[in-house]
Amino acid sequence: MLALSFCWSRHANGQHNSQIFSASPIDDPTVAVNWERYYDHEGITEICRKLVKAFPHLIRMESIGESFQGKRLWALTVTDFGAGDPDAKPALYLDGIISHNGLQGSEYTLYTAWYLLESYGKDAFISQLLKEKTLYIIPLLYPDMRDKLMGTPEQRGPKGDNNPSDEDGDGLVDEDGPNDLNGDGFITLMRRKNKAGKYVVDKDLKHHLLLAPRGENGQFDLIGYEGHDNDGDGLVNEDPVGYLNPMTDWAWGWQPQYLQQGASLYPFSLPENRAAKEFVLRHPNIAAAQNFKFPIDFFYPETSGEGDTAPTDTSLVQLYASLETGYHQLLPHHFYALSNTLTPDIYGGQLHWFWQARGILPLQVELYRFAPETDDAKEEGDKPRKKRKSKEESWLGKEAFTPWTPYEHPTYGSIEIGGFKKDFFQNASDLSLSKEAHQVMIQTLYHLYQTPKLLIRKPSYSRLPNGNTEVFVTVVNLSKIPTHTPHDVSRKIERPDFVKLKDSTVVAGMLVTDKGKVIGKEQRLNPSRIEVPSIGAEDSVRVRWVTKSASPVLHFEVDSRKGGVVEKKF
């Protein structure tokens, strides 16, 4: 595994304090796991149970429902249970969701949990992190999809469920899927030679096809995955098993099948998504949600209709930029793989729901982009990925692809079958799986670390001319993620934060809107507990009370759903 050491800066009582987080390999682990292979649902379940048995004080495992085929959906809670209620700590939600035919997200989430558990008590940074924060993990949200993809030659497994679906509207279900025409155990692509075709051979990856340059003719037409016209309707592979897309089943901006391919019958019609939704609703302390995607286009949560908060809101753009800047300050030679531009149009997306419906900051990490970043790499975009793929191709040889071979197709005539296998083109190879899991883990811990961290600074108080006493206190958020996102504040999705002075003589209170003065709007109802819309990223709020007591009790409490509960007596 990759050995990394870097400094993460922390602040305590306003003082700078450096701590070293040494992201190095785990020697002699309590739970030995081979991270250079993929696991099916049964294997993932076994790893989870071993971790719970070995670290009962740091991890809990619960069933949150069942898949379409009845497989258990597991959720993990990772934190120091002896350091407070896990559901009252700032939390990051993490799941292994990825494109329909990707696998590695599950291994990466499990590796993160495993590394945290094995490092607790040995690494001061991680030990403190688990005392302060909670990590919720759903390592495998779509087990039916995963098990089918791992157990069949199909290049494109079902999107998320194996429930029958009539894609071509002929009254039959799942009757025309792909076929392994050449009998090699893999379903690869079909191409046909055409002097005016759309595709040319990739010079870097000879088994890959690229669109021909603008204005030039190509060499091939790319027909699709290998298969026959099984139902005699003139179409090939138009009604495969499943094809409902779990990425378009979430209840924000949802649209039916004719507008959004792969949409289900109604939002949250898939049992796996309903289970995840209910889990999130039961945990309002989730400040940010992270999943994974392939490096196609970067992600921002899109708007889905008039009146939605624009994803390019200045404060949100600054938040993502701040996260990236902070990461590069800590790891200047690492690629920060957070998606940060608009995604193509999609309706009913998971992270859209997190952002728009729940006000949770969405974080999507791109996989397979962890080539060393240099100045040349930055300028060349995806070329490092291509070079790396080319290098892996030389390592793997025919394990990565099948040679293009002639085939007489009853519908298309003379064609060729071949190209990259499913386990290579979309998924990390076994040779690189553990290395990438390690680097993904570092970025995940950075996001967990940046969930809100609140601090109550020393208050001030003074006597007023009428004999009462005014009390001022400042609450600081030391992290880069606010206690409420801008969309959360504008839509009032989650209740506000509360800042309370526990003194029975409070007669007035207000949130100071001009921190240098005493300007604010008095809160007449329940003045001892002041409502605060949000405590911003690396920002503070100031609160003022008036008490009848000459010596008020200086006992303060901050109660934030996403920032935790902090108490301080002076």
N, C-alpha and C positions, 0 to 999 in steps of 0.2 A: 504493500500500500504506500501511497504517497506520504512522505513526512513533511509537514509544514509547521513553521512556528511564526507567530506574529503577535503583535501587541494590540489588545483592545483597551481603549481608554474608558475608564469609569469615573464618575463623579460622586463624591459623598460629602454632604454638607457644603456643597459648593467648591470643594477642593479637588484638584486633579489627582487621580491615583491610577497609575498604570498597573495592569495585571497582564500576565503572559498566559495566553491560551496556546498550548502546544498540541496542534492537530497531528499527532504522530501515530504510528501503528500501535495497536493494542497487543502487548506481549502477554502470552499465557492467559487468554480470556477465560472468564468463568463459564461462559456459554460459547462453545466453539461452533462457528457457522462458516460454511464454504460460500464466500461472497463472489465466487467466480463461476456461478451457474444460476439458472432460473428455477423458480419453484412454482408448482401448481397450488391450488387452493389448500390441499391437504398439507403440503410442505410448509406453506406460510402459516397455517394454523399451528403446526407443530413448533415452529420457531417462536411464535408468540407465547405459547404455553411454557416453553422452556425459559423464556425471559421472565415471565411472571413468577415461575417457581423459584428462580435464582435471585430475583430482586423484588420481593413483594412490597418492600417499603418505597419503591420508586416507580412501579408500573402496575396498572390494573387493566384487565381485559374484560370486555362486555360484549354480548351479542345485541346488535341493534336492529335485527330483522333477518329476513331470508331473501335470497335471490329468486328469480323466476323458477329456477329448477330446485329450489329448496336448500341451497347451500347457505351456511351461516355467514352473516356479515359481521366482522369483528371491528371494534373500536378500542384503541389503546389510549390510556391517560398516563402520561409520563411527567412526573414531578416528584419533589420531595414531600411525601405525604405527612411527614412529621413537622413540616414548616408551614402548616396552615391548610385551609380548605382549598383543594385544587380548583374548584369552580369559582373561587373568589380572587384568584390570581389572574393577571393579564395572560392571555393565551393566544397561541397560534394554532390554527386548524391546518392539517396537512393530509392530503390523500394522494394515492398513486394514480389518479386518473390521467389518461394520456389518450392519444389517438386510437382509433378502433383496432389497429393491429400492432400496438406497442406494448411492451411488457415491463421495461425496466423501472417504471415508476414505483412499483410495489417493492422491489428490492431496495431502492433508494430510501424509501420511507422507513423500512425495517432496519436498514443499516444505520440510519440516523438514531433510531431508538436504541439499538444495540450499542452504538458508540457512546451515547450519553450514559447509559447504565454502567457500562464497563469503565468509564472514566470517572464516575462519581466517587468522591473520596480520594482520588488520585490527582485530579486536576482542579485547582482552586476556582478557576473561572466557571467550569461546568457545574461544580458543586453549588456555587452561589446562584448560578442561573436557574437550577432546578429548585432552589429554595424560593426564588422570587417569581418564577414563571411556570406556566403549564403548557405542555405540548399535547394536543389531541391528534391522533393519527388513525385514519381508516386506510390500512395498507392495501386492501383489495376490495374495491367497491363493486366490481363487475366480475365475479368469479366464473360465471357461465362463459362469458366471452373469452376469458383467459384460458380456461381449461380446454375449450374447443380449439382455440388458436394453437395451443401447445400440442394438442393431440391429433391434429389433422394436417394435411399438406396444404390447406388453403392459404393463399397469400392474404386475402381479406376475410377475416373471421367476422362473425356477427357483430354489429356495432356495440351491443351491450347485453341484449337478451336473446335467448333462443326461441322466444315465443313466435308462433307462426305469423307470417305477414305476406299479403298478396301485393307485391310491388307493381306488377304489370296489369292488375285489374281484370284478370281472366277468370276469376272465381276459384282458382287453385292457389295453393300456398307453397312456397319454397320448392317449386318443381323444376326450376332451371338455374341451378348453381354451377360453379366452375367444376371442371373435370381435369384429372391428371392424365392428359392425352398421351404423353410419352412414357408414362409409368415409372418416372424416376423418383417418386415420393414427394415431389414438390409441385406446387402450382405456380408457374412463373408466367412470363408475358408472351404474347403472340405479336409478331411483326411481319409486315409484308413489304417486299421491295417495290419501290415506286420512285421513278426519276423526278417526279414532281411532288414527292412526299413532304411531310412537315418536319421530319426528324432526321438528325445526323448522329453519327457515333461520337460519343464524348472522347476527346483526345486523352484526357486524364484517366478516365474509367472506361475502358474499351467495351465493357459489357453493359454500359449505360447509354441511353439515348437522350439527346437534348433537342430542343426546338431549333430548327435551322435559323441562321442569322436572317434578319429582316431583308427582304428582297432577293433571297437566294432559295433555290430549290433544295429539298432534302433528299435523303436516300431511302427512307422507309416511312410507312404508315404504321403507327402503333395501334393495334386493334383492341388490346385489353388482355385480361388474364385468360389463360387457356381454358377452353371449354367448348361444348357442342350446343346446338339448338335442341335441347332435350324435349321441349314441348311442341316443336314444329311450327312456331309462330313467326319464324323469320328473324328472331332476336337471339342473342347468345348471352347467357349469364344474367338475364334481366330480373330473375326472381330467386336470389340465393336464400339460404337459411338466415332468418332474422333480418337484420338491417335497420332496426330501430336504433337511432343514434342517441345515446344518453346525454350527449353534449348539447342537444336541442330540446330537452324535455323539461327544463327548469322554468318556473313560473314568472318569468319576466320577458316581455316582448315575444311570447310564444306565438308561433304561427303554424297552421296545419301543413300537411305533406305537400300540397301543391305549391306552397311558397317556400317551405324549408324541407329539403330532402332529408329523410330519416326521422322526421317528426313523429311523435306518437299520437294517440287519439286525443289526448288532452294533457295539459301540464301535470307533471308528477304522476303520469300513468305507470311509470316503471317502478317496481317495488324497491329497487336499490336506491333510486333518487329520493323516494319518499322517506326511506330510513335515514339517509344522510340529512335531509331537510329537518326531520324531527330531532335529530341529534344536535344540529346547529341551534335550533330554537330552544333547546333545553340548556344551552350554554351561552348566555348573553355576554360572557366574559371574553369571547373570541374577538380580538381586535383586528386580526388579519387572517386571510385564508390563502394558502399556497397549494398549487398543483403544478403539473408538468405538461409540456407540449413539445412537439417536434419543431425544429427551426425553419418554419416557412415564413410567417410574418409575425412581427412582434405584436404584443397585446396591450390594449387599453380597454377598460370596460366601455362598451359603446352605449349610446343613447338609443332608445327604442320608441320614440314618439315625442310629440310636442310637450314641452314642460319639463322633460328630464334634465337633470344636471348634466351639463356638457362635460365630457371626459377631458376636455382641454381646459377646464377651469384652472386658472393660474395657480391657485393654492395646491391643487392636486398635481399639476405638472412639477411644481417646486418640490413636492413631497417625494415623488419618484426620483427626481434629480438629486435630492438630498441623500436618499438611500444609496444611490449609485456613487455619489461623491464620497460618502462615508466609507463605503466598501473599498473603493480604490485607495483611500488613505490608509486603510488597514492592510490591504493586499494589493499593492500597486502593480504587480505582475500577473494578477488573476483577471480573467474575463468575467465581468458581472453579467450573468445570463438572464437578467430580468427583462421580460418583454416590456417595451416602452413606447410603442406607436400603435396606431389604429389597426385592428384586425379586419379582415374582410367581413362583409355583412353576415351576421348570424343571428338567428332568433332563438330565444329560449336557452341561452348559454349559461353554464354553471356559474362562472365568475360574474356574469352580468347580474345574476340573482343575488349573489353575495353583496355586490356593490349597491345595486339599485333597491333591492327589497329589504336588505338587512343593514346597509350602511357599513359593511365590513370592507376593509382595504383589501383588494384582490392583488395577489402576487403570483405571477406565472413564470416559472423558470424553464428556460429552453434547455433541452437535453442534446447531447451529442455535439456540443459546441466547445468542448473544453480543450481544444488545441492550445498550446502556449501562445499567448498574445504578444505580438511584437508590433512595432510601428508599421511594418510592412503588412502584417496580418490585419491591422485595423483598416488599412487602405484597400486591401484586396477582398474584404467582405468574407464570402463563403469559401474562398480558395483554400484557407488552411484546413477546412473540413474536408474538401475534396482531396487534398494532398494526404491527409490523415487516412481517409478511406482507401486511397490508392495504396498506402503503406500497409494497411490492414489486409487489403486484397492480396498483397504479396506474401503476407504471413499465412493467410488462411487458404490460399489457393482455391481449389474447387469446393471447399467448404463454404465459400462466400457466394458462389454463383454456379449456374449450370451453363455450359457452352450453348450458343445458338445452333440448333440443329433443324434440318428440313422436316416438314410435315405436310401431308396432303389433307387439307381440311375440307369436309363436305360442303361447307358454306363459303369459305374464303379462298379455297384453292391452295396454291403453293404458298406456304408461309414458313416462318422459322419460330421455334419455341426456345426460350432461354432467358438469361438475365439474372439479376440478383435474387437470391432466395429471401424469404420473408425474415429469417432470423438474422440477416445481415443488413439489409437496406434500411430497416426501421428500428432495429434494436442494437444496443451495444453488444459487441462480441464478448464471449467469456474472457477473452484476453484483457479487455479494458473495463469490464463491468465494475470491479471493486475500486479501481482508480477513479472512475467517474462518480461512483456512489460516495466516495470520500469527499470529492470536491463539491458535490451537491449538498452533502451534509454541512459543510462549512458555510455555504450560503444560507441554508435553512437556519442554522444556529444564529447567524447574523440577523435574520429577520425576527427570530424569537427574541433575541436580545433587544431589538429596537421596538418591541411592543412597549406601551407606556410604562414609565417608571416615575412615580410621584414622590416628591419630597416636600415636607413642610418646613419652611425656614423660620428662624427665630422671630417671634412676633414683636410688635411695639405697642405701647399703650400710653395714654396721657389723660389727665383730668380736663374736663370741659368746664367752662364758666358756670354752668348750671349745677355743678356738683357731680354729674355723671362722668363715666369713663369711656373713652373710645379705644377700641382695640383693632389693630391691623395685623393681618397675616398674609403671607405670600405662599402660594403653592406652585411648585415647579414641576414640569414634565421634562426629565432629562433625556428622553428618547426622541427618535425621529418620527415616530408614529403617534398621532394625536389620540386623545381619548374618544373623540368622535370625528369621523370624516366629514368633509364639507357637505356631502349629500345627506348624511345622517342628521346633521344640524338643520339643514334647510327643510327636510321632510319630517323632522322630529320622530325618527324611527325608534330610537332608544331613549329612555328617560335621561334627564340631565345628570351631571355629576353633582354631588352634594358636599358642601364644605360647612362643617358644623362647629360652633363654639359651645362646649358643654358647660355653660354657666346659666343658672336659673334666673339671673337678673337681667338677661338680654331684653331690651325694649325696642331695638331697631337694628336693621342689618341691610347691607347692600353689596352688590358686586361693583367694584370700582372700575369704571370704564376708561378712565384716564389714569394710568398707573402713577404718574407723577403728582397727581392731585387727589382729591377726595370725591371727584365727580362720579355719580352713579345713580341708579334708580332704586329707590327704597323698595325692599320686599316686605310688604305689610303682613302677609300670611306666613306664620311660622318663621319669624326673623332670625332665630338662632341657627337655622339650617338654610343656607343660601344655595339657590339653584345656579349652577354654572353650565352653560351650553356645551362648552368643550374646553379642555386644557390642551393648547396647541402643541405641535411638535417643537421640542427644544424651546418652549415658551413657558410663561407663567401667568397666573391670575392673582389679583389682590382683592381681599375681602375686608370690609369694615363693619364693626358692630358698635353699638352703644349699649352700655350696661349701667344699671343703677349702683352697682357695687364699686366702692373705691378700690378694692383689690379683687378684680374678677378672677375666676378660675381659668387659667390658661391651658385648657385641655381641648385639643382640636382633633377633629376626625374628617378625613376625606373619603367619601364613598363613591367610587366610580365603577360602573359595570365592567368597563374594559381596562381600567387603570388600577383596579384593586382597591382595597381598604387600607388606609394608613392612619395611624393614631400617633399623637405626640403630646406630651405634657411638658410644660416649661415652668 
